[in-house]
Amino acid sequence: MVKPIEFTTERLFLRQWKESDRQHFAAMSADPEVMEFFLAPLNDAESNAMVDRCQGLIAERGWGFWAVELKQSGQFIGLVGLHIPTAELPFSPCVEIGWRLAKPFWGQGYATEAAQGALRVGFERLGLEEIVAFTAVINQRSQAVMKKLGMQPAADNFDHPAVKAGHPLRRHCLYTLSKSQWLALDNQ
């Protein structure tokens, strides 16, 4: 076990998971709109298993998909963080950045703000040379966040190996950000 990395942004606190997050995460993960670009909403057992994995990876490595709360109120709003994908992707091995927020918190810049903090941790504290993001080609909202972060689209899309052929979510796009690109953005 290592000391978890936790950090704040202007409006948010990204931290290790607490037991009280479980019910909020389960409600969020059961929402068909939140889960539109995932294979299916999660039931309570699947949601709890994901929280267990997130907690375990942060306890083991110090980082992962952090729980995100509003600094002002302490309210849980979702997850944002860094992860090593387990699927064999065409660009593996890699570290991805990802996010999932409850619908009431969409459109307020929280995903971008939290992701910018996670990129800072990845490049400055973890010494990563590149961070990637990927999503279904039809997920325009997540791609908008990737662009706001300064991530660059890869030349080619790919079929996600965990999604069956013919499924509308199978085709994915990849965005990348190198440490040098991030440093150039950070210094503008």
Beta strands, then each sheet from edge to edge (+ up, - down):
strand 1: 7-8
strand 2: 12-15
strand 3: 65-70
strand 4: 76-83
strand 5: 96-101
strand 6: 130-136
strand 7: 152-153
strand 8: 158-159
strand 9: 171-178
sheet 1: 1+ 2- 3+ 4- 5+
sheet 2: 6+ 9- 7+
sheet 3: 6+ 9- 8+
end
